[in-house]
Amino acid sequence: MPVEVVPYTEEWPKRFSSVASDLRLALATVPVASIEHVGSTAVPGLAAKPVLDIDIIVERQHVADAVAALAAVGYLHRGDLGVTDREALDAPDEHPARDVYVCVRGTLHLRNHLAVRDVLRRRDDLRDRYGAVKTELSGDPAIDIDTYISRKSNVLQEVLAASDLSTEEKALIFDLNTQR
């Protein structure tokens, strides 16, 4: 299936805000540290796949309660999908399209999401270079998602170089992205 990348729209933060409100209601009995809009749709001006990425951050002992609360309102738990300390959930509808994750606070994959988002929000040059790579890759109708992710790794390393992650953490993230 081809990868669709579209220009940024001001609708994405509005959609996130609406979904985050619904998630807060569903998680009212669960201690949630924060609900974060991550991924490319969280970066003003960045072309992206038109799917919101949402990380619900909890302490480890609250992961099961968060997953259960979301399942009670129609989310489908898909497991960790190979990423320790991150539970993936399918939304009960596609309005808006979104990927929702319950994440343990402080883990590397979560810090990676936040670091990439924050650097791209600060650095227009990196945002524009990353957007150009994504748009170019999506122009290949034969590209699959794993190849798309792998071929973005070099520019993501530039983005991560501008973050506060350690050299070892950056290497681990690069290895994960290129093993797909």
Sequence and secondary structure as in RCSB ss.txt:
>XXXX:A:sequence
MPVEVVPYTEEWPKRFSSVASDLRLALATVPVASIEHVGSTAVPGLAAKPVLDIDIIVERQHVADAVAALAAVGY
LHRGDLGVTDREALDAPDEHPARDVYVCVRGTLHLRNHLAVRDVLRRRDDLRDRYGAVKTELSGDPAIDIDTYIS
RKSNVLQEVLAASDLSTEEKALIFDLNTQR
>XXXX:A:secstr
     B   THHHHHHHHHHHHHHHHTTTS  SEEEEESGGGSTT  B S EEEEEEE GGGHHHHHHHHHHTT 
EEEE TT TTEEEEE SS SS EEEEEEETT HHHHHHHHHHHHHHH HHHHHHHHHHHHHHHT TT  HHHHHH
HTHHHHHHHHHTSS  HHHHHHHHHHHH  
